Amino acid sequence: MSLHAAFYNPKNKELACMNLKDTVTYQFKKDYVIRNSDTLTVTIDSIHIFSKENLAINRIDAIELTLNKSLNHQKLFINKNNSAEFYVTQ
């Protein structure tokens, strides 16, 4: 694994962001999001995953979250920068 990685489990709607020192997990529920042990009261209408790799291993490069109507369907786009090593080994 590189220094930073993000994995998404579509079955559990769970995102894990990892680095050498820490792991942060997000669990997307119907009316809220759990970040590690904190609860965020926000409703996500849709989740779109972006990956340059095989999605079978669940490793992702970006995620787009569309918030619900009460938040004007705003979109959050979160991405990671790939290292030069990623492009060399492709």
N, C-alpha and C positions, 0 to 999 in steps of 0.2 A: 504494500500500500504506500502511496506517496505521502507527503507531509500533511496533506489535507484531502479529505474525501467526504462525499455525501452519498448516502444510500437511502432509497425509498422503497418501502414495503407496501405495495398497493392493497394487499389483503387486509392489513391492519391499519392502513392509512397512517403510516408512521415514517417520519423523516429522521435520519441520524446523521449529524454533521460531526465529523471526527478530525482531530489533529493529534499531534504527538502528546499533548498535555491534557486534553479534555475531549469529552463527547457531550453534545447537546442533542436531545431528542425532542421531537415535536409529534404529538399525536393529534390528528385532526378528527374531532368528534362532530356531531350534528350541529350543536349550537355553541361550541367552544373549542379552544385549542389548549392542549397541555404542553408547556415547555418545561422539560425536566419535571419539577414538582409544582410549577406555577400554572395557574389557570388564567387564560385570556378569554374574555367573553367576546367572541367574534364568530360570526357564521360565515363559513366558506361555501360558496355556491359550486365552485369547480376547481379542480387541481389538474394542471397540465405539466407533464414531465418532459424535459429535454435531455437527451443523452447522445454522446458521440460514440458510445460503446454499446455492446449488446445489453439490452434491458433485462435479459434473463438473470444477470448478476445484480441487478437493481442499483448499480452505480450511476449517479446522475451528474449532469453538469449545471442544470438550472431547473427551477420550478416556478410556475406562474400560478398564483392564487387569485381567484376572482371572488371578491367579497359580496355579501348579499345586498339586497335592494336598499335596506336601511343605511347602508354605507355607499350608496350610489353606484354599486357594482364596480367599485374601484379595483384595479389590478395591482398586485404586488409581484414584481419579477425579481427573483433572487438567483444570482449566478456565481460561479466560482471561476477563477482564472486557471487555465491549465498550464502546467510547467512545460518547458522546452522538452523535457524527457518524454512527456505524453506524445508530443508530435513526432519525435524521433523514433519512438517504438511502435508507431502505428503502421 
